[in-house]
Amino acid sequence: MNLLINGLLYNSYRNIKSTVKLIGVKMASNVLMKISIACILIIATSFFAIYLTHYMQGFVTYVSIEKLTSPPPRYFNLTEEDISKYPIIGEMIEKIEKENRTYFGKEVSSKKGIEIYEYMLERINETAENCGICFFYKDHYYRFRLGAT
């Protein structure tokens, strides 16, 4: 009888010991799983933050100049001073004339594009009525446009 009780106690001890090991393994695997999920979330958040930073810095504007075939109702005279202040306008007009095109557009930084647009808007507002940003330069009429991407 004593042997039977010792055998039962030993088997119970082994069962308890293996159960404790199993619980320890499960707890360890739960901890590892939680750490893994936390790492994945941190990495995903980092990539998202990097993407947003890149996107905000990558914001560009598209400036374009179109050569008009007839005089617009309102326009201003673009001067050499305007061209020296914003050389990109001169470069675009030069491309239109050299390549015999009617339109040319170029991507610029959002800051630069908005700065040029506000300046051109200020110049057209010097005329009586605003009908788009049209200007006259070296015997031709042009229309300036700004787009955001």
N, C-alpha and C positions, 0 to 999 in steps of 0.2 A: 504494500500500500504506500509505504514511504517512497518507494521507487516510482510509483505511478504519479504521486504528487510532485516529486522532483522533476519528472519528465514533463508534466503539464506546465509547471512553473517555467522550466527551461524553454519549452515551446512558446509559451506566452511571452517570455523575455525576448526570444528571437523575433517573434511577430511584432512586438512593440519596437524593438530596435530597427527592424526593416521598415516599419511604418514611419518612424522618426527620420530615417535616412530618406525615405520617399518624400516626406513633407519637406525636408531640407532641400532636396533636389528641386521640388516644385517651387519652393520659395525662391531658390536661386534662379531658376528659369524665369519666374515672374519678375524678379528684380532685373535680370538681363534683358527681358523683353521691354520693360519700362524704360531702361537706359537706352535701348536701341530706338524706341519710338521717340524719346526725347532728342536723341542725336539727329534722327531723320527730320524732326520738326525744326531743330536749330539750323540744319543745313538748308532745308527748304525756305525758311524765313530769310536766311542770308542771301540765297539766290534771288529771292523776290526783292529784297532791299537793293541788291546790286542791279537788278533789272530796272527798278524804278529810278535809281540814280542815273543809270545810263539813258533811260528813256527821257528823263527830264533834261539831261544835258544834250541829248540828241535831237531835241526839238528844233526844227529848221523851218525857214520860210522860203517861199519860192517867189522870186521877183521876176517880172517879165515886162518886156517892152514890145509893143506892136506898132509897126509902121502903118499909118493911116493913108488911105487913098484920096480922102477929101478932108477939107478943114472941119474940125469939130466946132460946135456952137461956142464953146468957151475953152480957152487955153492960155497958158502963160509961156513966155519966152525963156527957155532954158539958157543959162549963161555959162561961160567958161568957168566962172567962179563956182557955180553949182557943180559942174563936172569935177573941178579940183577938190571940192568938199566931199563928193561921193564918186570916186573914180570908176566904180563898178557900172554906173550909168553910162559913162563914156565908153567903157569897154563893150557894153552890150550894144550900144548904138553903132560902134565901129564894126562889130561882128555882123550886124544886120546889113550895113552898107557894103562891107568887103565881100560877104558871101551872097549878096543880092537876095536877102531873105525878107520876109514881112514880119517875122516874129522871132524873138529870142528870149529864153528864160534861163534862170540860174538859181541854184540853191545857195542860200546864205544862212548864217546863224540867225536865230529868232531876234536877238538884240539888234543886229545890224539891219535886218529886213524891216523891222518896225521903225527903227530910227530913220531909214530912208523914206518909208511910207509917210511918216509924220511930217518930214520935211517937204515932201512933194505935196502933201495935203495942205500944208501951210502956204506953199507957193500958189496953188490953184485957188485957195480961199482969198488971195489978194485980188483976184478978179471978182466981178460982180456976182456971178452965179456959179455954183459947182455942178458940173455935169460930167463927173469922172475926172481922173487925173490925166489930162491931155496937155501936151506941150509942143512948142515949135523949136526946132534946133537945126541949123544949117539947111534951110530950104525944105524941110520935111516936117510933117506933123506925126506925133507919136502918142501912144496911150501907155501909161504905166499901170501895172497891176501887181497886187501882192496876194499870195496864197499861203496858207499854213498847212504843214504836214505833220 
